């Protein structure tokens, strides 16, 4: 299936955009999030990313051209095509014709502030954000680079500003709570759940798989002999599991009990939807938030100083994600 690449609208009064440069050549492979081209308007220069994967084909606009908003300027196809760029730019489609827009919100590049202090692994030189998010952040005096340190996926949009506002930054500039984030393709879990249901008649919930693998990862990173983990989903009470990595998955659903005791790790099941990261700044013990969005499982581990070292947190997250990516291999 081919996806249309169009000239996006970057401003309310914008009729055209100047295509400054193509970042991909016809026939190049394209992944979701790759920058396809740069656009100049009377207010800014923005990078436009692809929201489909495949190969850039049927390029119809040359660098330096002024293109009407909504006009198709290329296609992303499943297989590479060798057709060269068309010499003429076709007319814009009629207003009544619906254009299948497949591009994400355009993003602009923001340099981090010189006074910004980084945390775990935050060696970023550029921060990607939508023009609106950049403007609102500047008006509110917010540093978008803090979202990078918190593990929030880029590019940032307006919705991420609430997360930024809730980040706690102590007066000395060091983050009181550190974060490690990861994204795992969901296909491994789906195949495992299907196999368990078909061969053993066992229904495996993502939450129970995560609580077992989180315990295994934390045990390996900290060399703990006994672990308790709690898990809470929206609208449900928090349940505590004792050594869930040592139990069979088929019995985990019946082993959770209500408890007010402080767990070694707390889990938050943020469900399915468009949530890709939940950054918690007031946690009192290591907390792993996870959600399902599109074809991926997103995880963010927040931990206060003293509970885990950075190396332990990264090792824990590594062990969890490797197991989620291939649950059957992890259980053999």
MIZA-285930 format. One record per residue (C-alpha): residue number from 1; residue in three letters; x, y, z. Coordinates in Angstrom, 1 decimal, always signed. Example, Ala and Ser with C-alpha at 12.3 -4.5 7.8 and 13.67 -1.06 7.14 Angstrom:
// MIZA-285930
  nr rest     xx     yy     zz
   1  ala  +12.3   -4.5   +7.8
   2  ser  +13.7   -1.1   +7.1
***
This chain:
// MIZA-285930
  nr rest     xx     yy     zz
   1  unk   +0.0   +0.0   +0.0
   2  unk   +1.4   +3.4   -1.0
   3  unk   +1.2   +6.4   +1.4
   4  unk   +1.0  +10.0   +0.2
   5  unk   +3.6  +12.5   +1.3
   6  unk   +2.0  +16.0   +1.3
   7  unk   +3.1  +19.6   +2.0
   8  unk   +1.9  +20.1   +5.6
   9  unk   +0.3  +23.2   +7.0
  10  unk   +2.6  +24.8   +9.6
  11  unk   +0.6  +27.9  +10.3
  12  unk   -3.0  +29.1  +10.3
  13  unk   -2.5  +31.5   +7.5
  14  unk   -0.1  +29.4   +5.4
  15  unk   -1.0  +28.7   +1.8
  16  unk   +2.3  +27.4   +0.6
  17  unk   +5.6  +26.1   +1.9
  18  unk   +9.1  +26.3   +0.4
  19  unk  +10.7  +22.9   +0.1
  20  unk  +14.3  +23.7   +1.1
  21  unk  +15.8  +20.2   +0.8
  22  unk  +15.1  +16.5   +0.6
  23  unk  +16.8  +14.4   +3.3
  24  unk  +16.0  +11.2   +1.4
  25  unk  +16.6  +10.4   -2.3
  26  unk  +14.1   +8.5   -4.5
  27  unk  +14.5   +4.8   -3.8
  28  unk  +15.9   +5.3   -0.3
  29  unk  +14.4   +3.2   +2.5
  30  unk  +12.3   +5.2   +4.9
  31  unk  +11.4   +4.4   +8.5
  32  unk   +8.7   +6.0  +10.7
  33  unk  +10.2   +9.1  +12.2
  34  unk  +12.9   +9.6   +9.5
  35  unk  +13.2  +13.3   +8.4
  36  unk  +12.0  +13.4   +4.8
  37  unk  +12.4  +17.1   +4.0
  38  unk  +12.8  +20.6   +5.4
  39  unk  +10.1  +23.3   +4.8
  40  unk  +10.5  +27.1   +5.1
  41  unk   +7.6  +29.3   +5.9
  42  unk   +7.5  +33.0   +6.8
  43  unk   +7.9  +32.1  +10.5
  44  unk  +10.2  +29.1  +10.7
  45  unk  +12.1  +26.3   +9.2
  46  unk  +10.8  +22.9  +10.1
  47  unk  +11.7  +19.3   +9.6
  48  unk   +8.9  +17.0   +8.4
  49  unk   +9.0  +13.3   +9.4
  50  unk   +7.5  +10.2   +7.8
  51  unk   +4.6   +8.4   +9.5
  52  unk   +4.9   +5.3   +7.2
  53  unk   +7.8   +3.0   +6.3
  54  unk   +8.8   +1.8   +2.9
  55  unk  +10.7   +3.5   +0.1
  56  unk  +10.6   +7.1   -1.1
  57  unk   +9.1   +7.1   -4.6
  58  unk   +7.4   +9.3   -7.2
  59  unk   +9.0  +12.5   -6.0
  60  unk   +7.1  +15.3   -7.7
  61  unk   +8.7  +18.4   -6.2
  62  unk  +12.2  +19.8   -6.4
  63  unk  +14.2  +21.6   -3.6
  64  unk  +13.5  +25.3   -3.8
  65  unk   +9.9  +24.9   -5.0
  66  unk   +7.0  +26.7   -3.4
  67  unk   +4.4  +24.0   -2.9
  68  unk   +0.7  +24.6   -2.0
  69  unk   -0.4  +23.2   +1.3
  70  unk   -2.0  +19.7   +1.0
  71  unk   -0.4  +18.9   -2.3
  72  unk   +1.1  +15.4   -2.8
  73  unk   +4.8  +15.7   -3.4
  74  unk   +5.9  +12.1   -3.1
  75  unk   +4.8   +8.6   -2.2
  76  unk   +6.1   +6.0   +0.3
  77  unk   +5.7   +2.6   -1.3
  78  unk   +6.2   -0.9   -0.1
  79  unk   +8.8   -1.7   -2.7
  80  unk  +11.4   +0.7   -4.2
  81  unk  +10.6   +2.4   -7.5
  82  unk  +13.2   +3.7   -9.9
  83  unk  +11.1   +6.5  -11.6
  84  unk  +13.0   +9.8  -11.6
  85  unk  +11.6  +13.1  -10.3
  86  unk   +8.8  +14.5  -12.4
  87  unk   +9.8  +17.8  -14.1
  88  unk   +6.6  +19.6  -13.3
  89  unk   +4.8  +20.0  -10.0
  90  unk   +1.1  +18.9  -10.5
  91  unk   -1.7  +21.2   -9.5
  92  unk   -3.1  +21.1   -5.9
  93  unk   -6.1  +18.7   -5.5
  94  unk   -9.5  +20.2   -5.3
  95  unk  -10.7  +21.4   -1.9
  96  unk  -13.4  +18.8   -1.9
  97  unk  -10.9  +16.0   -2.4
  98  unk   -9.8  +14.4   +0.8
  99  unk   -6.0  +14.0   +0.9
 100  unk   -4.7  +11.0   +2.9
 101  unk   -2.2  +12.7   +5.1
 102  unk   +0.4  +10.3   +6.5
 103  unk   +2.9  +12.7   +8.0
 104  unk   +3.4  +13.3  +11.7
 105  unk   +3.2  +16.8  +13.1
 106  unk   +6.3  +18.7  +11.8
 107  unk   +9.0  +19.3  +14.3
 108  unk  +11.7  +21.9  +14.8
 109  unk  +15.2  +21.6  +16.2
 110  unk  +15.8  +23.2  +19.6
 111  unk  +19.2  +23.5  +21.1
 112  unk  +19.4  +22.7  +24.9
 113  unk  +20.0  +25.6  +27.3
 114  unk  +23.7  +26.1  +28.3
 115  unk  +22.8  +25.9  +32.0
 116  unk  +20.9  +22.6  +31.7
 117  unk  +22.2  +19.8  +33.9
 118  unk  +21.9  +16.2  +32.5
 119  unk  +21.2  +12.9  +34.2
 120  unk  +21.5   +9.2  +33.2
 121  unk  +22.7   +8.9  +29.6
 122  unk  +21.3  +12.2  +28.5
 123  unk  +24.0  +13.2  +26.1
 124  unk  +21.7  +15.0  +23.7
 125  unk  +22.8  +17.7  +21.3
 126  unk  +19.4  +18.4  +19.7
 127  unk  +15.8  +18.3  +21.0
 128  unk  +13.0  +17.7  +18.6
 129  unk   +9.6  +19.4  +19.2
 130  unk   +6.6  +20.6  +17.3
 131  unk   +6.6  +24.4  +16.6
 132  unk   +3.6  +24.9  +18.9
 133  unk   +5.2  +22.9  +21.8
 134  unk   +8.4  +24.9  +21.4
 135  unk   +6.5  +28.2  +21.5
 136  unk   +4.4  +27.3  +24.5
 137  unk   +7.4  +25.9  +26.4
 138  unk   +9.3  +29.2  +25.7
 139  unk   +6.4  +31.3  +27.0
 140  unk   +6.2  +29.2  +30.2
 141  unk   +9.9  +29.2  +30.7
 142  unk  +10.1  +25.4  +30.4
 143  unk  +13.3  +23.6  +29.3
 144  unk  +12.3  +20.8  +26.8
 145  unk  +15.7  +19.2  +27.3
 146  unk  +14.5  +18.0  +30.7
 147  unk  +12.0  +15.7  +28.9
 148  unk  +15.0  +14.0  +27.1
 149  unk  +16.6  +13.3  +30.5
 150  unk  +13.3  +11.9  +31.8
 151  unk  +13.1   +9.4  +29.0
 152  unk  +10.1  +10.9  +27.2
 153  unk  +10.2   +9.9  +23.5
 154  unk  +10.9  +12.6  +20.9
 155  unk   +9.6  +14.6  +19.1
 156  unk   +7.7  +16.4  +21.8
 157  unk   +4.2  +17.8  +21.4
 158  unk   +1.9  +20.0  +23.4
 159  unk   +0.6  +17.1  +25.4
 160  unk   +4.2  +16.5  +26.7
 161  unk   +4.3  +19.9  +28.4
 162  unk   +2.1  +18.6  +31.2
 163  unk   +4.7  +16.0  +31.9
 164  unk   +7.4  +18.7  +31.8
 165  unk   +5.5  +20.9  +34.2
 166  unk   +5.2  +18.0  +36.7
 167  unk   +8.9  +17.2  +36.6
 168  unk  +10.5  +18.1  +39.9
 169  unk  +14.0  +19.7  +39.6
 170  unk  +15.7  +20.5  +42.9
 171  unk  +17.4  +23.8  +43.4
 172  unk  +20.9  +22.3  +42.9
 173  unk  +20.0  +21.3  +39.3
 174  unk  +20.2  +17.5  +39.9
 175  unk  +17.2  +15.4  +39.3
 176  unk  +15.8  +13.9  +42.5
 177  unk  +14.3  +11.0  +40.6
 178  unk  +16.0   +9.3  +37.6
 179  unk  +14.3   +7.5  +34.7
 180  unk  +15.1   +4.8  +32.2
 181  unk  +12.8   +4.2  +29.3
 182  unk  +12.5   +1.5  +26.6
 183  unk  +10.2   +0.4  +23.8
 184  unk   +9.7   -3.2  +22.8
 185  unk   +7.9   -4.6  +19.8
 186  unk   +4.6   -6.3  +20.8
 187  unk   +4.9   -9.1  +18.3
 188  unk   +6.9  -11.4  +20.7
 189  unk   +4.3  -11.1  +23.5
 190  unk   +1.4  -11.6  +21.0
 191  unk   +2.9  -14.8  +19.6
 192  unk   +3.6  -16.1  +23.1
 193  unk   +0.1  -15.4  +24.3
 194  unk   -1.4  -17.1  +21.3
 195  unk   +0.8  -20.2  +21.8
 196  unk   +0.0  -20.4  +25.5
 197  unk   -3.8  -20.1  +24.8
 198  unk   -3.7  -22.6  +21.9
 199  unk   -1.4  -25.3  +23.4
 200  unk   -2.2  -25.0  +27.1
 201  unk   -5.4  -23.2  +27.4
 202  unk   -3.7  -20.5  +29.5
 203  unk   -4.6  -16.9  +29.1
 204  unk   -1.6  -14.7  +29.7
 205  unk   -2.1  -11.0  +30.5
 206  unk   +0.6   -8.5  +29.7
 207  unk   +0.5   -7.2  +33.3
 208  unk   +1.3  -10.6  +34.8
 209  unk   +4.1  -11.2  +32.3
 210  unk   +5.6   -7.8  +33.1
 211  unk   +5.4   -8.3  +36.9
 212  unk   +7.2  -11.7  +36.6
 213  unk   +9.9  -10.4  +34.3
 214  unk  +10.4   -7.2  +36.3
 215  unk  +11.0   -9.4  +39.4
 216  unk  +13.5  -11.5  +37.4
 217  unk  +15.3   -8.4  +36.2
 218  unk  +15.4   -6.7  +39.6
 219  unk  +16.6  -10.0  +41.2
 220  unk  +19.5  -10.3  +38.7
 221  unk  +20.5   -6.6  +39.1
 222  unk  +20.4   -6.5  +42.9
 223  unk  +21.1  -10.1  +43.8
 224  unk  +18.1  -10.1  +46.1
 225  unk  +16.8  -13.4  +47.6
 226  unk  +13.2  -12.3  +48.3
 227  unk  +11.2   -9.7  +46.4
 228  unk   +7.7   -8.2  +46.6
 229  unk   +6.2   -6.3  +43.7
 230  unk   +2.9   -4.5  +43.6
 231  unk   +0.9   -3.8  +40.4
 232  unk   -2.0   -1.4  +39.9
 233  unk   -4.1   -0.8  +36.8
 234  unk   -6.5   +2.1  +36.3
 235  unk   -9.7   +1.6  +38.2
 236  unk   -8.4   -1.4  +40.1
 237  unk   -6.9   -1.9  +43.5
 238  unk   -3.2   -2.4  +44.0
 239  unk   -2.1   -6.1  +44.4
 240  unk   +1.2   -7.3  +45.8
 241  unk   +3.0  -10.4  +44.5
 242  unk   +5.7  -12.3  +46.4
 243  unk   +8.6  -13.5  +44.2
 244  unk   +6.4  -13.5  +41.1
 245  unk   +9.3  -14.6  +38.9
 246  unk   +9.4  -17.9  +40.7
 247  unk   +5.8  -18.7  +40.1
 248  unk   +4.1  -20.3  +37.0
 249  unk   +2.4  -17.7  +34.8
 250  unk   -0.8  -19.7  +34.9
 251  unk   -1.1  -19.1  +38.7
 252  unk   +0.0  -15.5  +38.9
 253  unk   -3.5  -14.1  +38.5
 254  unk   -4.6  -15.7  +41.7
 255  unk   -1.5  -14.8  +43.8
 256  unk   -1.9  -11.0  +44.1
 257  unk   -3.1   -9.8  +47.4
 258  unk   -3.9   -6.3  +48.7
 259  unk   -1.2   -4.9  +50.9
 260  unk   -0.1   -1.6  +52.3
 261  unk   +3.5   -2.7  +52.7
 262  unk   +6.2   -0.9  +50.7
 263  unk   +7.1   -3.2  +47.7
 264  unk  +10.6   -3.6  +46.3
 265  unk   +9.2   -2.3  +43.0
 266  unk   +5.8   -0.9  +42.1
 267  unk   +4.2   -1.4  +38.7
 268  unk   +1.7   +0.8  +36.9
 269  unk   -0.4   -0.7  +34.1
 270  unk   -1.4   +2.4  +32.0
 271  unk   -3.4   +0.3  +29.6
 272  unk   -3.7   +0.6  +25.8
 273  unk   -3.9   +3.8  +23.8
 274  unk   -1.5   +6.6  +22.8
 275  unk   +0.5   +6.8  +26.0
 276  unk   +4.1   +6.1  +25.4
 277  unk   +5.7   +7.3  +28.7
 278  unk   +4.7   +8.1  +32.2
 279  unk   +7.4  +10.0  +34.1
 280  unk   +6.9  +10.0  +37.9
 281  unk   +8.8  +12.4  +40.0
 282  unk   +7.5  +11.7  +43.5
 283  unk   +8.1   +8.0  +43.8
 284  unk   +9.4   +6.6  +47.0
 285  unk  +10.5   +3.2  +45.6
 286  unk  +11.4   +2.0  +42.1
 287  unk   +8.3   +2.2  +39.9
 288  unk   +7.9   +0.7  +36.5
 289  unk   +5.1   +2.2  +34.3
 290  unk   +4.1   +0.3  +31.2
 291  unk   +1.6   +0.8  +28.4
 292  unk   +0.6   -0.6  +25.1
 293  unk   +0.4   +1.7  +22.1
 294  unk   +0.1   +0.6  +18.5
 295  unk   +2.4   -2.4  +18.0
 296  unk   +4.8   -1.6  +20.8
 297  unk   +5.0   -1.9  +24.6
 298  unk   +6.5   +1.2  +26.3
 299  unk   +8.2   +1.0  +29.7
 300  unk   +9.6   +3.7  +32.0
 301  unk  +11.4   +2.9  +35.2
 302  unk  +11.5   +5.8  +37.8
 303  unk  +13.7   +5.4  +40.8
 304  unk  +14.8   +7.7  +43.7
 305  unk  +18.5   +7.9  +44.7
 306  unk  +19.5   +5.2  +47.2
 307  unk  +17.1   +2.5  +46.0
 308  unk  +18.9   +1.6  +42.8
 309  unk  +22.2   +2.6  +41.3
 310  unk  +22.0   +3.8  +37.6
 311  unk  +23.8   +0.6  +36.6
 312  unk  +21.2   -1.5  +38.4
 313  unk  +18.3   +0.4  +36.9
 314  unk  +19.7   +0.0  +33.4
 315  unk  +20.4   -3.7  +34.0
 316  unk  +16.9   -4.3  +35.4
 317  unk  +15.3   -2.6  +32.3
 318  unk  +17.5   -4.5  +30.0
 319  unk  +16.5   -7.9  +31.5
 320  unk  +12.8   -6.9  +31.5
 321  unk  +12.8   -5.8  +27.8
 322  unk  +14.8   -8.8  +26.6
 323  unk  +12.3  -11.2  +28.2
 324  unk   +9.3   -9.3  +26.9
 325  unk  +10.7   -9.3  +23.4
 326  unk  +10.9  -13.1  +23.4
 327  unk   +8.9  -14.5  +26.4
 328  unk   +9.3  -18.2  +25.3
 329  unk  +13.1  -17.9  +25.2
 330  unk  +13.1  -16.3  +28.7
 331  unk  +11.1  -19.1  +30.2
 332  unk  +13.1  -22.0  +28.7
***
